[in-house]
């Protein structure tokens, strides 16, 4: 399996609330959740664990950014 170190942030996720962003994503990319589930199911156990950790790290980073933005006013 190739290792990729690419990260992308959807700019819409930065400016929209969580609820609004989820509506936008489903409108723009219907059935993404099903696609993600299928892709994750195709991974081996190690790759799933790495992906899970990367997702958790992204959430921590996004939370820190959100807190900084709120603190800055």
Order of alpha helices (4+ residues) and beta strands (2+ residues): alpha-alpha-alpha-alpha
